[in-house]
C-alpha cells in the first residue's frame, strides 16, 4: 500500500516558513496474527490516516512472517511513515487506542495479537522513558521491521545505530515474504 507521496527519506523534523506548525516524521511497525490479520493491518493504516494530528505519508507492502519468541499463526506485517504534530508520548497513546479498537490484549510478553503497533522511530529522537523507548529496542534484530522499513526508506539512519541497511544481513535468515 503505497501513497502518492514519495517514499524518499526527508528530514526527521520539518518546519516550513509558510506552515503554522512543525511536525515530526515517525515510522510505525504494524503486525497482527489473530483474527483476520491482513484486514487488521489494513484497517490500522486507515486509522493512522484518520488520526487527528497525523498524516499517512506512505506504507510498505504487506509481509508474512513466522512468530519470533512466540507461538501462533504467522504474522502479517508492514511499516508506515507518518507526519505527525503529536509528541511521541501522545502518538504512543494514539497507537494504543487503535490497538484497543481491535481488542488488543497483553496477557504476557510476545503473546499472539489482533494488532500490534510499535513506534519505531520518531524523527531523530532517542527516547528512554518509563513508557517508551525510541528507537524501538529490537528493531535492528527483526526482519519483519527492517525489510518493510527499508522498502519505504532505503537510506534511513537509526539514531544511535547508523544506517538501517547495515542490519539487513543479520536478519536474512528470518523467514519473511511479501504477500
JOLIN-V555229 format. One record per helix or strand of 2 or more residues. SS is the DSSP state (H for helix, E for strand). FROM is the first residue (numbers start at 1). TO is the last residue. If there is no record, write none. Layout:
ss=SS from=FROM to=TO
ss=SS from=FROM to=TO
//
This chain:
ss=E from=13 to=15
ss=E from=22 to=32
ss=H from=37 to=50
ss=E from=54 to=59
ss=E from=63 to=65
ss=E from=75 to=84
ss=H from=88 to=101
ss=E from=116 to=122
ss=E from=127 to=128
ss=E from=133 to=134
ss=H from=139 to=141
ss=H from=143 to=152
ss=E from=157 to=158
ss=E from=162 to=163
ss=H from=164 to=171
ss=E from=176 to=178
//
